[in-house]
Amino acid sequence: MTRIMRVAHVITRLIVGGAQENTIASVLGLREKPGVEVSLISGPTTGPEGSLIPRVTQIPGLLTIVPELVRPVSPWHDWLALRKLTRLCREQRPDIVHTHSGKAGVLGRLAAHAAGVPIVVHTIHGPSFGPFQGPLANFAFRAAERRAGRVTTHFVSVATAMTEQYLAAGIGRPEQYTRIFSGFDLEPFLNTKNDLALRAKFGIGPDDFVIGKVARLFEHKGQDDLLMAAMSLAGPFPQMKVLLVGDGSLRPALEKFVREGQVAKHLRDRVIFAGLVRPDEVASHIGIMDAVAHLSRREGLARVLPQALAAGKPIVAYDCDGAREVCLDNETGFLVKPGDLGTVAQQLLKLITKPDLRERMGNNGRELVKERFPTHRMVDELHALYLRLHAEVKR
């Protein structure tokens, strides 16, 4: 009789976001594999970004909420969360604990090790440390990742760039890393259309050129950079619009920037804040865009980049972290040095004025994504990794 392999996934919170969608897709896909039993542990989901919890609560017994597992650094809550996670690991007795995100990644791995879990896997969805934060925070998060890294059996990177950054920081060994792209359901994006009714809902005309961005309205995501770059295009192209999909703590500041700030004179009536949309509505919103700009300065591999390519949309992205692994310069889009707003504007200008270029890049992107990003490929690669690690432990 084949023994069941128990796997527990741990994540800080289940907001609407790429890491969270990856985790849920992995959990639900692995549940369909024979001989695998999967559970999911998360902290409370709060904030304006929206919640993915309804997607997993319909399955009885799948999700366990740990109220003390909060995102901000809080020594008291962190100590309580570590104790509770350790107890859960001892109760559930998983063969594998697979952690995601910063806080759950550190506490979850330490708890699994303390409970004697034989295999501890961590997915690096994005960097926990780097130049985007101050020296003290950078030192603290790097130290925490090194400590958790010493009890990690294997790392899954959503982009090779993440592997390189963590190895450079002295975390793990090369043979401990496997790149597995963050897969998603391609069909809605492959089949999306330019829905004129949806355009009309946002006051966008059939012939308007829409530069879109899908991301939380949060620091480092680059909505402000996009607005500054688009400002120079407003005069020559009166039919240009900027569509921002997402919500977050920076929305009031961004709305004020458009209404009263430096870009107000040029973009006051050109920027549409679509707000938070359900994950199943993202494809239709990308469908009404003509190009997608993602100017994030901190990202493992932004989920919207392959989503935009699946929809046949060319992309402009900062050459940051894993972006270059799907934004192939001059093939599927344009890579730009972070902060170079003049070049961002130049590349957007090319996309506005050259429909043949947009079509070529969109077609190239579709083929790349169809090969590398299906959900079943991600789940199959994870399952194969689990089986290999499990076999190695049993030797």
C-alpha positions as CSV (number, residue, x, y, z in Angstrom):
1,M,0.0,0.0,0.0
2,T,1.5,3.4,-1.0
3,R,2.0,5.8,1.9
4,I,0.3,9.2,1.7
5,M,2.7,12.1,1.4
6,R,1.5,15.0,3.6
7,V,2.3,18.5,2.5
8,A,1.6,21.7,4.4
9,H,1.8,25.1,2.7
10,V,2.3,28.1,4.9
11,I,1.8,31.8,3.7
12,T,1.5,35.1,5.6
13,R,-1.8,36.2,4.1
14,L,-4.2,35.4,1.3
15,I,-4.6,38.8,-0.3
16,V,-5.1,39.2,-4.0
17,G,-1.6,39.0,-5.3
18,G,0.8,36.9,-7.4
19,A,2.4,34.9,-4.5
20,Q,-1.0,34.1,-3.1
21,E,-2.5,33.0,-6.4
22,N,0.6,30.8,-7.0
23,T,0.1,29.2,-3.6
24,I,-3.6,28.5,-4.0
25,A,-3.1,27.1,-7.5
26,S,-0.3,24.9,-6.2
27,V,-2.4,23.6,-3.3
28,L,-5.5,22.9,-5.4
29,G,-3.4,21.3,-8.2
30,L,-1.4,19.1,-5.8
31,R,-4.7,17.9,-4.2
32,E,-5.4,16.2,-7.5
33,K,-2.2,14.2,-7.5
34,P,-2.5,10.6,-6.3
35,G,-1.0,9.9,-2.9
36,V,-0.7,13.5,-1.8
37,E,-2.6,15.1,1.0
38,V,-2.3,18.9,1.2
39,S,-3.2,21.5,3.9
40,L,-2.8,25.3,3.9
41,I,-1.9,27.5,6.8
42,S,-2.2,31.3,6.6
43,G,-2.3,34.4,8.8
44,P,-5.3,36.7,8.8
45,T,-6.0,38.5,5.5
46,T,-6.5,42.2,6.0
47,G,-6.0,45.3,3.8
48,P,-7.5,47.0,0.8
49,E,-5.9,44.5,-1.7
50,G,-8.8,42.0,-1.4
51,S,-9.0,38.4,-0.2
52,L,-8.6,35.0,-1.9
53,I,-9.8,33.1,1.2
54,P,-13.2,32.3,-0.4
55,R,-11.4,30.2,-3.0
56,V,-10.2,27.7,-0.3
57,T,-12.8,27.9,2.4
58,Q,-15.2,25.9,0.2
59,I,-13.0,22.9,0.8
60,P,-13.6,21.6,4.3
61,G,-10.5,21.3,6.5
62,L,-8.1,22.7,3.9
63,L,-7.3,26.1,5.5
64,T,-6.1,26.9,9.0
65,I,-5.9,30.5,10.1
66,V,-3.2,31.5,12.6
67,P,-4.3,35.0,13.9
68,E,-0.8,35.7,15.3
69,L,0.9,35.4,11.9
70,V,0.8,39.0,11.0
71,R,2.8,40.8,8.3
72,P,4.4,43.6,10.3
73,V,7.4,42.8,12.5
74,S,5.9,42.3,16.0
75,P,8.1,40.3,18.5
76,W,5.2,39.3,20.6
77,H,3.0,38.1,17.8
78,D,5.9,36.5,16.0
79,W,6.8,34.5,19.1
80,L,3.2,33.4,19.5
81,A,3.0,32.5,15.8
82,L,6.2,30.5,15.9
83,R,4.8,28.5,18.8
84,K,1.5,27.9,17.1
85,L,3.1,26.9,13.8
86,T,5.4,24.5,15.6
87,R,2.4,22.9,17.4
88,L,0.5,22.6,14.1
89,C,3.4,20.9,12.4
90,R,3.6,18.4,15.3
91,E,-0.2,17.8,15.1
92,Q,-0.4,17.5,11.3
93,R,2.9,15.6,11.0
94,P,3.6,16.7,7.4
95,D,6.3,15.1,5.4
96,I,6.9,18.4,3.7
97,V,6.4,22.0,4.8
98,H,6.4,24.4,1.9
99,T,6.5,28.1,2.9
100,H,5.8,31.3,1.0
101,S,6.3,35.0,1.6
102,G,8.6,36.8,4.0
103,K,7.2,36.4,7.5
104,A,5.6,32.9,7.0
105,G,8.7,31.9,5.1
106,V,11.0,32.5,8.1
107,L,8.7,31.5,10.9
108,G,7.2,28.5,9.0
109,R,10.6,27.1,8.3
110,L,11.9,27.5,11.8
111,A,8.7,25.9,13.2
112,A,8.9,23.0,10.7
113,H,12.5,22.4,11.8
114,A,11.7,22.6,15.5
115,A,8.8,20.1,14.9
116,G,11.1,17.6,13.2
117,V,9.6,17.9,9.7
118,P,12.0,16.0,7.4
119,I,11.7,18.3,4.3
120,V,11.4,22.0,4.3
121,V,10.8,23.9,1.0
122,H,10.6,27.6,0.5
123,T,9.4,29.5,-2.6
124,I,11.1,32.8,-3.2
125,H,8.4,34.9,-4.8
126,G,10.3,38.1,-4.5
127,P,13.3,39.5,-2.6
128,S,13.0,40.0,1.1
129,F,16.1,42.2,1.2
130,G,17.8,44.7,-1.2
131,P,18.4,48.3,-2.0
132,F,14.7,49.1,-1.8
133,Q,14.9,49.4,2.0
134,G,17.1,51.0,4.6
135,P,20.4,49.5,5.8
136,L,19.0,48.4,9.2
137,A,16.0,46.6,7.7
138,N,18.2,45.2,4.9
139,F,20.6,43.7,7.5
140,A,17.7,42.3,9.6
141,F,15.9,40.6,6.7
142,R,19.0,39.2,5.2
143,A,20.0,37.8,8.6
144,A,16.6,36.3,9.0
145,E,16.7,34.7,5.6
146,R,20.2,33.3,6.3
147,R,18.9,31.8,9.6
148,A,15.9,30.2,7.9
149,G,18.1,29.1,5.0
150,R,20.1,26.9,7.2
151,V,17.1,24.7,8.0
152,T,15.8,24.7,4.4
153,T,16.0,21.5,2.4
154,H,15.2,23.2,-1.0
155,F,14.4,26.5,-2.5
156,V,11.9,27.1,-5.4
157,S,12.5,30.3,-7.3
158,V,9.9,31.9,-9.5
159,A,12.8,33.4,-11.5
160,T,16.5,32.7,-11.9
161,A,17.2,36.2,-10.7
162,M,15.9,35.2,-7.3
163,T,18.3,32.2,-7.2
164,E,21.2,34.5,-8.1
165,Q,20.3,37.1,-5.5
166,Y,20.0,34.6,-2.6
167,L,23.1,32.7,-3.5
168,A,25.0,36.0,-3.7
169,A,23.8,36.7,-0.1
170,G,25.2,33.4,1.1
171,I,21.9,31.6,1.4
172,G,22.0,27.9,0.4
173,R,24.0,26.2,-2.3
174,P,23.3,26.1,-6.1
175,E,22.1,22.5,-6.0
176,Q,19.4,23.5,-3.5
177,Y,17.6,25.7,-6.0
178,T,15.0,24.9,-8.7
179,R,13.3,27.5,-10.9
180,I,9.6,26.8,-11.3
181,F,7.6,29.6,-13.1
182,S,4.4,30.7,-11.4
183,G,1.8,29.1,-13.6
184,F,-1.8,30.3,-14.1
185,D,-4.9,29.5,-16.1
186,L,-4.0,30.7,-19.5
187,E,-7.3,30.3,-21.3
188,P,-9.0,33.5,-20.1
189,F,-6.0,35.5,-21.2
190,L,-5.5,33.7,-24.5
191,N,-9.2,34.2,-25.4
192,T,-9.7,37.8,-24.1
193,K,-11.1,40.4,-26.4
194,N,-11.1,44.2,-26.7
195,D,-14.5,44.6,-25.0
196,L,-15.9,47.9,-26.2
197,A,-18.6,47.8,-23.5
198,L,-16.0,47.5,-20.8
199,R,-14.1,50.3,-22.4
200,A,-17.2,52.5,-22.4
201,K,-17.7,51.7,-18.6
202,F,-14.4,53.5,-18.0
203,G,-15.0,56.3,-20.4
204,I,-12.5,54.8,-22.9
205,G,-13.4,55.2,-26.6
206,P,-13.0,52.5,-29.2
207,D,-10.0,54.2,-30.8
208,D,-8.3,55.3,-27.6
209,F,-4.8,53.9,-26.9
210,V,-4.8,52.4,-23.5
211,I,-1.6,52.0,-21.5
212,G,-2.4,49.6,-18.6
213,K,-1.0,48.5,-15.4
214,V,-2.2,45.8,-13.0
215,A,-0.7,45.9,-9.5
216,R,-1.4,46.9,-5.9
217,L,-1.2,50.6,-5.4
218,F,1.8,50.3,-3.1
219,E,5.3,51.6,-2.8
220,H,7.9,50.3,-5.4
221,K,5.1,49.2,-7.8
222,G,5.8,52.2,-10.1
223,Q,2.4,53.7,-10.8
224,D,4.0,57.2,-10.2
225,D,6.8,56.5,-12.7
226,L,4.3,55.4,-15.3
227,L,2.3,58.6,-14.8
228,M,5.4,60.8,-15.1
229,A,6.5,59.0,-18.3
230,A,3.1,59.2,-19.9
231,M,2.9,62.9,-19.2
232,S,5.1,63.7,-22.2
233,L,2.9,61.6,-24.5
234,A,-0.4,63.3,-23.6
235,G,0.0,66.3,-25.9
236,P,0.9,64.5,-29.1
237,F,-1.6,61.7,-28.5
238,P,-4.9,63.1,-27.2
239,Q,-6.5,59.6,-27.4
240,M,-4.0,58.1,-25.0
241,K,-5.4,56.8,-21.6
242,V,-3.8,55.2,-18.6
243,L,-5.7,52.5,-16.9
244,L,-4.6,51.5,-13.4
245,V,-6.1,48.2,-12.1
246,G,-5.7,47.5,-8.4
247,D,-6.1,49.1,-5.0
248,G,-3.9,49.7,-2.0
249,S,-2.6,52.2,0.5
250,L,-1.2,54.6,-2.1
251,R,-4.5,55.2,-3.9
252,P,-5.3,58.5,-2.2
253,A,-1.8,59.9,-2.9
254,L,-1.9,58.8,-6.5
255,E,-5.4,60.3,-7.1
256,K,-4.2,63.5,-5.6
257,F,-1.1,63.4,-7.8
258,V,-3.3,63.1,-10.9
259,R,-5.8,65.7,-9.7
260,E,-3.3,68.3,-8.3
261,G,0.3,67.2,-8.8
262,Q,2.9,67.6,-11.4
263,V,1.0,65.5,-14.0
264,A,-2.4,67.1,-13.4
265,K,-2.2,69.5,-16.3
266,H,-1.5,66.7,-18.8
267,L,-3.3,63.7,-17.4
268,R,-6.1,64.8,-15.1
269,D,-8.7,63.4,-17.5
270,R,-6.6,60.6,-18.9
271,V,-6.0,58.4,-15.9
272,I,-8.6,55.8,-14.9
273,F,-8.5,54.1,-11.5
274,A,-10.3,50.9,-12.0
275,G,-9.9,49.8,-8.4
276,L,-9.7,46.3,-7.2
277,V,-11.1,43.6,-9.5
278,R,-11.6,39.9,-8.9
279,P,-8.8,37.6,-10.2
280,D,-11.3,36.2,-12.8
281,E,-11.8,39.8,-14.1
282,V,-8.1,40.6,-14.7
283,A,-8.1,39.0,-18.2
284,S,-11.0,41.1,-19.5
285,H,-9.3,44.3,-18.2
286,I,-6.0,43.4,-19.8
287,G,-8.0,42.7,-23.0
288,I,-9.0,46.4,-23.3
289,M,-5.4,47.5,-23.0
290,D,-3.1,48.1,-26.0
291,A,0.1,47.8,-24.0
292,V,1.0,47.0,-20.5
293,A,3.7,48.9,-18.5
294,H,5.0,47.4,-15.2
295,L,7.6,49.6,-13.7
296,S,8.1,47.8,-10.4
297,R,11.4,48.1,-8.6
298,R,10.9,45.0,-6.4
299,E,9.4,41.9,-7.9
300,G,10.4,38.2,-8.2
301,L,8.6,37.9,-11.5
302,A,5.4,40.0,-11.8
303,R,2.5,37.8,-12.6
304,V,1.0,40.4,-14.9
305,L,3.9,40.2,-17.3
306,P,3.1,36.7,-18.5
307,Q,-0.6,37.4,-18.2
308,A,-0.2,40.4,-20.5
309,L,1.8,38.3,-23.0
310,A,-0.8,35.6,-22.9
311,A,-3.3,38.2,-23.9
312,G,-1.1,39.3,-26.8
313,K,-0.1,42.6,-25.3
314,P,3.4,44.0,-25.6
315,I,5.0,45.0,-22.3
316,V,7.4,47.7,-21.0
317,A,9.1,46.7,-17.8
318,Y,11.9,47.9,-15.6
319,D,14.9,45.5,-15.9
320,C,14.4,44.4,-12.3
321,D,14.7,41.0,-10.8
322,G,13.0,38.4,-13.0
323,A,11.4,40.7,-15.6
324,R,14.0,39.9,-18.3
325,E,13.0,36.2,-18.2
326,V,9.7,37.0,-19.9
327,C,10.2,40.6,-21.2
328,L,12.6,39.7,-23.9
329,D,13.9,43.0,-25.1
330,N,12.7,43.9,-28.6
331,E,11.0,40.5,-28.8
332,T,8.1,40.5,-26.4
333,G,8.5,44.0,-25.1
334,F,11.0,46.6,-23.9
335,L,13.3,46.4,-20.9
336,V,14.2,49.8,-19.3
337,K,16.7,50.7,-16.7
338,P,14.8,51.5,-13.4
339,G,14.1,55.2,-13.1
340,D,14.8,56.0,-16.8
341,L,11.5,57.7,-17.5
342,G,12.7,59.2,-20.8
343,T,13.3,55.7,-22.2
344,V,10.0,54.5,-20.8
345,A,8.3,57.3,-22.8
346,Q,10.3,56.5,-25.9
347,Q,9.4,52.8,-25.9
348,L,5.7,53.6,-25.2
349,L,5.8,56.0,-28.1
350,K,7.0,53.2,-30.4
351,L,4.1,51.0,-29.3
352,I,1.6,53.8,-29.9
353,T,2.8,54.5,-33.4
354,K,3.8,51.0,-34.6
355,P,0.8,48.6,-34.7
356,D,2.9,46.0,-36.5
357,L,5.5,46.0,-33.7
358,R,2.7,45.6,-31.1
359,E,1.3,42.6,-33.0
360,R,4.7,41.0,-33.5
361,M,5.6,41.3,-29.8
362,G,2.2,40.1,-28.7
363,N,2.4,37.0,-30.9
364,N,6.0,36.2,-29.6
365,G,4.8,36.6,-26.0
366,R,1.8,34.3,-26.5
367,E,4.1,31.5,-27.7
368,L,6.5,31.9,-24.9
369,V,3.8,31.9,-22.2
370,K,1.9,29.0,-23.7
371,E,5.0,26.9,-23.3
372,R,6.3,28.0,-19.9
373,F,3.3,29.1,-17.7
374,P,0.5,26.6,-17.7
375,T,-0.7,25.8,-14.2
376,H,-0.4,22.0,-14.8
377,R,3.3,22.5,-15.7
378,M,4.0,24.3,-12.4
379,V,2.1,21.6,-10.4
380,D,3.8,18.8,-12.2
381,E,7.2,20.3,-11.6
382,L,6.4,20.8,-7.9
383,H,5.1,17.3,-7.5
384,A,8.3,15.9,-9.2
385,L,10.4,17.9,-6.8
386,Y,8.5,16.6,-3.8
387,L,8.9,13.0,-4.9
388,R,12.6,13.5,-5.5
389,L,13.2,15.1,-2.1
390,H,11.1,12.5,-0.4
391,A,13.0,9.7,-2.0
392,E,16.3,11.2,-1.0
393,V,15.2,11.5,2.7
394,K,14.2,7.8,2.7
395,R,17.6,6.6,1.5
